[in-house]
Amino acid sequence: MLANWLRLPFILAFVSALASLSQTAQAQPIVSAIRTAQHANWTRFVLDISEAVQYKVFTLRNPYRVVIDLPELQWQVFQGSMVETRGLIENFRFGRFARGVSRVVLDVSAPVEVHRAFLLPPQGTYQYRFVIDLATVDEQAFKQTAGLAAPPRRAVAVKPKSRPRPQGKRIVVIDPGHGGVDPGTIGVRGTYEKTITLAFARELGAALLESGRYHIAATRNGDEFVRLRDRTKFAREAGGQLFISLHADSIKNRRIRGASVYTLSETASDKEAAALAAKENRADVLAGVDLSDETDEVSSILVDLAQRETMNMSSRFANTLVSEIGKHARLLRRSRRFAGFAVLKAPDMVSVLVELGYLSNRADERFLSSKSGRANLVTALVSAIDAHFVSVDQD
């Protein structure tokens, strides 16, 4: 009975939060359709939207992209829906970019200019329509205008409040991969990687908190985009002693399934590991972040001698993790791998990247979509984390 009363404030707060989210969602404009069209001299992109909105449009290069920032929206269109792309538009993504900001990123095949962007009022059966027309320009003209309309402040996970913590508790940072405008892999049944990783992160965090041995920090707590370097920065500012990045990959061979664990290395363990790292490291590019002014600071510490002990400890933890996962869930045949993942490059924090499974495989997708399936993996990770800190205390 006492336990139920102790839970009551949490339940009331949870219900209140849900009500607040519901009211916020109802207040957001709704996107009900997306269309593209090719005209004589330009390519058109159209969003059908329930009300008038403000917008900001700018271009980026390396690769060529057009970015549209809008107020936070409800998307009643499926991220992987079959919207035919035409003309200059090769692909596009959309979703939450930061608090109060939704972002659309258009991948274009050549340097372009925003010929015009405008909002059409409701007419006939149409609601409001946001329209952008793109025309080709030469490289020099593109360079002169690229990135001129600066994007809003990027989303950064909130820094934990500075407060004393009970002595002896370890800080574990959980990093749910992807989020917001970057959905990650889309499974064979339409499951988003960003949804799987967030659900698993919450369940893992709850299990670790319940043990009473850990403090938990998460790089994102909702469907929002967080830059790769900000994930690492957040983890270090939180005082993280262990960093676990969560992902769920896809591969052309849909028969392949099982979990795997990666650690940082200058040289990838195999071509597949290298390709995966390259894909994950492009998350910021895919979300329309301007990387032209970024330094190579993170890469420069990759083989720094000060990082060697951290990398060795990360490797030991990864080996323990593979062993524990094998007791509770299916492992990939070559389950222990390494590559140059950007989120693993903190020089002073034990870090691993866990591929929970392959969303390209129907069995793995079902397993990761079910709470009972994820619970098996949570049990494995908690056991490995416990063993890791026991080992650290003994050293």
C-alpha positions in Angstrom: 0.0 0.0 0.0 2.8 2.4 0.9 4.5 1.7 -2.4 1.3 2.7 -4.2 1.1 5.9 -2.3 4.8 6.7 -3.1 4.0 6.2 -6.8 1.0 8.5 -6.7 2.9 11.8 -7.2 4.8 10.3 -10.1 1.5 9.1 -11.7 -0.1 12.5 -11.2 2.9 14.2 -12.7 2.9 11.8 -15.6 -0.8 12.3 -16.3 -0.3 16.1 -16.1 2.6 15.9 -18.6 0.5 13.9 -21.0 -2.3 16.4 -20.8 0.1 19.2 -21.4 1.6 17.4 -24.4 -1.9 16.7 -25.8 -2.8 20.4 -25.6 0.5 21.4 -27.2 0.0 18.9 -30.0 -3.6 20.2 -30.7 -2.2 23.8 -31.0 0.4 22.8 -33.6 -0.3 23.4 -37.3 -0.8 20.1 -39.2 1.0 19.0 -42.4 -1.4 16.7 -44.3 0.4 16.3 -47.6 3.7 16.7 -49.4 4.1 17.1 -53.2 6.8 17.8 -55.7 6.5 19.0 -59.3 8.8 19.9 -62.2 8.1 23.0 -64.2 10.0 24.4 -67.2 12.7 26.3 -65.3 12.3 25.2 -61.7 11.4 22.4 -59.3 8.5 23.0 -56.9 8.1 21.6 -53.3 4.7 22.0 -51.6 3.5 21.3 -48.0 -0.3 21.3 -47.4 -0.7 22.9 -44.0 -3.6 23.7 -41.7 -2.8 27.3 -41.0 -0.5 30.2 -41.9 3.1 29.8 -40.6 6.4 31.7 -40.6 9.3 30.1 -42.3 13.1 30.4 -43.0 14.8 29.0 -46.0 18.5 28.6 -46.7 20.9 26.5 -48.7 23.9 24.4 -47.7 26.7 22.7 -49.6 28.9 19.6 -49.3 26.4 18.1 -50.2 23.9 20.4 -51.8 20.9 20.9 -49.6 17.9 23.3 -49.1 16.7 23.7 -45.5 13.3 24.9 -44.5 12.7 25.8 -40.8 9.1 26.1 -39.7 7.2 26.3 -36.3 6.8 22.9 -34.6 4.3 20.9 -36.6 2.2 17.8 -36.5 3.2 15.6 -39.4 0.2 13.5 -40.6 2.4 12.1 -43.4 4.7 9.1 -43.0 8.4 9.7 -43.1 8.9 6.8 -45.6 5.8 7.5 -47.6 6.0 7.2 -51.4 6.1 10.8 -52.4 7.6 10.9 -55.8 10.6 13.2 -56.0 11.0 15.2 -59.2 13.5 17.5 -60.9 16.3 18.8 -58.7 15.0 17.1 -55.5 16.6 13.7 -55.0 15.3 13.0 -51.5 13.9 14.8 -48.4 13.5 14.4 -44.7 11.3 16.2 -42.1 10.7 16.2 -38.3 11.4 18.1 -35.1 14.8 19.9 -35.1 14.7 21.8 -31.8 12.1 22.9 -29.3 9.5 24.9 -31.3 11.2 24.2 -34.6 10.4 21.7 -37.3 12.8 21.2 -40.2 12.6 20.0 -43.8 15.8 19.1 -45.6 15.8 18.7 -49.3 18.7 16.9 -51.0 19.3 18.5 -54.4 21.3 17.2 -57.3 23.0 20.5 -58.2 23.7 24.0 -56.9 20.4 25.8 -56.6 18.8 29.1 -55.6 15.5 29.6 -53.9 13.7 31.2 -56.8 10.8 32.0 -54.6 9.1 30.8 -51.4 5.6 31.8 -50.4 2.4 30.8 -48.6 -0.8 30.4 -50.5 -4.1 31.0 -48.7 -6.9 28.4 -48.6 -8.6 27.9 -51.9 -11.3 25.4 -52.9 -10.5 22.1 -51.3 -6.9 23.2 -50.4 -5.8 24.4 -47.1 -2.8 26.7 -46.8 0.1 25.7 -49.0 3.8 26.4 -48.4 5.5 26.5 -51.7 9.2 26.7 -52.6 10.6 26.9 -56.1 14.2 25.9 -56.8 16.2 26.9 -59.9 19.8 25.8 -60.9 22.7 28.3 -60.6 26.4 28.0 -61.1 28.7 27.0 -58.3 30.0 30.5 -57.8 26.6 32.0 -57.3 25.6 29.2 -55.0 28.7 29.8 -52.8 27.8 33.4 -52.4 24.4 32.7 -51.0 24.8 29.3 -49.2 24.0 29.5 -45.5 23.2 33.2 -45.5 20.0 32.7 -43.6 21.4 31.4 -40.4 19.5 28.5 -38.9 18.0 28.8 -35.4 20.1 27.8 -32.4 20.8 24.1 -32.6 19.1 21.7 -30.2 21.4 20.8 -27.3 20.3 18.4 -24.5 19.7 20.3 -21.3 22.7 20.3 -19.0 21.9 18.5 -15.7 21.4 20.7 -12.7 24.5 20.9 -10.5 23.7 19.3 -7.2 25.4 16.9 -4.8 24.8 13.2 -5.5 24.9 10.4 -3.0 28.4 9.1 -2.6 29.1 5.9 -4.5 26.6 6.4 -7.3 28.0 6.1 -10.9 26.8 8.3 -13.7 25.7 6.5 -16.8 24.9 8.6 -20.0 22.5 6.9 -22.4 22.4 8.2 -25.9 19.3 7.3 -28.0 20.5 7.5 -31.6 18.9 9.9 -34.1 15.7 11.9 -33.4 13.6 14.7 -34.7 14.4 15.5 -38.4 16.7 12.5 -38.5 14.6 9.3 -38.2 17.6 6.9 -38.7 16.8 3.6 -40.3 13.2 2.8 -41.3 12.3 -0.9 -40.8 10.6 -3.2 -43.2 7.3 -2.6 -41.3 7.9 1.1 -41.1 9.4 1.2 -37.6 11.7 4.2 -37.0 15.1 3.7 -35.5 14.7 6.9 -33.5 11.5 5.5 -31.8 13.2 2.2 -30.9 16.3 3.8 -29.4 14.3 6.3 -27.3 12.0 3.5 -26.0 15.0 1.3 -25.1 16.8 4.2 -23.5 13.9 5.0 -21.2 13.5 1.4 -20.2 17.3 1.0 -19.6 17.4 4.2 -17.6 14.4 3.1 -15.4 16.1 -0.3 -14.7 19.4 1.3 -13.7 17.6 3.9 -11.5 15.6 1.1 -9.8 18.9 -0.6 -8.8 19.8 2.5 -6.7 23.4 2.3 -7.9 23.3 4.9 -10.7 22.5 8.4 -11.8 21.2 8.5 -15.3 21.6 11.3 -17.9 20.1 11.1 -21.4 21.3 13.0 -24.5 17.6 13.3 -25.5 14.4 12.7 -23.7 12.0 13.2 -26.6 11.8 13.2 -30.4 14.3 15.9 -31.0 17.5 16.3 -33.1 20.8 16.5 -31.2 24.1 17.1 -33.0 26.8 14.4 -32.6 29.3 16.7 -31.0 26.7 18.0 -28.6 25.9 14.4 -27.5 29.5 13.9 -26.5 29.7 17.4 -24.9 26.6 16.8 -22.9 28.0 13.4 -21.6 31.2 15.0 -20.4 29.5 18.0 -18.8 27.2 15.5 -17.0 30.3 13.9 -15.5 29.6 10.6 -17.3 31.6 7.6 -16.4 30.1 5.4 -19.0 28.5 6.4 -22.3 26.2 4.0 -24.2 25.0 5.0 -27.6 22.0 3.1 -28.9 21.2 2.3 -32.5 19.3 -0.3 -34.7 20.8 -0.7 -38.2 19.6 -1.9 -41.5 21.4 -3.9 -44.2 20.6 -5.1 -47.8 20.7 -8.8 -46.7 17.4 -9.0 -44.8 18.3 -12.4 -43.4 21.0 -11.0 -41.2 19.9 -10.2 -37.6 21.3 -9.9 -34.1 22.9 -7.4 -31.7 26.5 -6.1 -31.9 28.8 -3.8 -29.9 31.2 -1.3 -31.3 34.1 0.6 -29.8 36.3 3.4 -31.2 39.2 2.6 -33.4 41.2 4.5 -36.0 40.8 1.5 -38.3 37.5 -0.3 -38.8 37.2 -4.0 -38.1 35.6 -4.6 -41.5 34.0 -2.8 -44.5 30.6 -3.1 -43.0 31.7 -1.4 -39.8 33.4 1.3 -41.7 30.3 1.9 -43.8 28.1 2.0 -40.7 30.3 4.5 -39.0 30.4 6.7 -42.1 26.6 6.6 -42.2 26.1 7.4 -38.5 28.7 10.2 -38.7 26.6 11.9 -41.5 23.6 12.4 -39.1 24.4 16.1 -38.7 24.6 16.6 -42.5 21.3 14.8 -43.0 19.6 17.1 -40.5 20.7 20.2 -42.4 23.5 21.4 -40.0 26.1 23.7 -41.6 29.5 22.0 -40.9 31.6 24.3 -43.0 33.1 26.1 -40.0 33.6 23.0 -37.9 37.2 22.3 -36.7 38.8 18.9 -36.8 39.3 19.0 -33.0 37.4 15.8 -32.2 39.3 13.8 -34.9 42.6 15.1 -33.7 42.3 13.4 -30.3 41.4 10.0 -31.8 44.9 8.5 -31.3 46.0 10.8 -28.5 48.0 8.9 -25.9 45.8 10.2 -23.1 42.9 8.3 -24.7 44.6 4.9 -24.8 43.5 3.8 -21.3 39.9 4.9 -22.0 39.9 2.9 -25.2 41.2 -0.2 -23.5 38.5 0.1 -20.8 35.9 0.6 -23.4 37.0 -2.5 -25.2 36.9 -4.6 -21.9 33.3 -3.3 -21.2 32.3 -4.1 -24.8 33.5 -7.7 -24.4 31.5 -8.0 -21.2 28.5 -6.6 -22.9 28.7 -9.0 -25.8 28.9 -11.9 -23.3 25.8 -10.7 -21.4 23.7 -10.1 -24.5 24.5 -13.6 -25.7 22.8 -15.0 -22.6 19.5 -13.1 -23.2 19.2 -12.3 -27.0 20.5 -13.1 -30.4 24.0 -11.9 -31.3 25.3 -11.0 -34.8 27.9 -13.7 -35.9 30.7 -11.1 -35.6 29.3 -9.2 -32.7 32.4 -7.4 -31.5 33.4 -4.6 -33.9 35.1 -1.3 -34.0 35.1 1.8 -36.2 35.5 5.6 -36.1 32.1 6.7 -34.7 32.0 10.4 -33.9 30.0 9.9 -30.7 32.6 7.6 -29.2 35.5 10.1 -29.4 35.5 11.5 -25.9 39.0 11.1 -24.7 38.2 10.5 -21.0 35.0 8.4 -20.9 34.4 4.7 -21.4 32.1 4.6 -24.5 30.4 2.0 -26.6 27.9 1.9 -29.4 25.3 -0.8 -29.2 23.5 -1.9 -32.4 20.4 -3.5 -30.8 19.6 -5.4 -34.0 18.6 -5.0 -37.7 15.3 -3.3 -38.5 15.8 -4.6 -42.1 15.1 -8.1 -40.6 11.4 -8.7 -39.7 12.2 -10.9 -36.7 14.6 -8.3 -35.2 12.1 -5.5 -36.0 9.4 -7.4 -34.1 11.7 -8.2 -31.2 12.8 -4.6 -30.8 9.3 -3.3 -31.2 8.1 -5.4 -28.3 8.6 -4.3 -24.7 9.3 -8.0 -23.7 12.0 -8.3 -26.4 13.7 -5.0 -25.3 13.5 -6.2 -21.7 15.9 -9.1 -22.5 18.4 -6.6 -23.8 17.9 -4.3 -20.8 18.7 -7.2 -18.5 21.9 -7.9 -20.4 23.0 -4.3 -20.3 22.3 -3.8 -16.6 24.3 -7.0 -15.8 27.2 -5.8 -18.0 27.2 -2.3 -16.4 27.2 -3.8 -12.9 30.1 -6.0 -13.8 32.0 -3.1 -15.4 31.9 -0.9 -12.3 32.8 -3.9 -10.0 35.9 -4.3 -12.2 36.7 -0.6 -12.1 36.5 -0.7 -8.3 38.9 -3.6 -8.1 41.5 -2.1 -10.4 
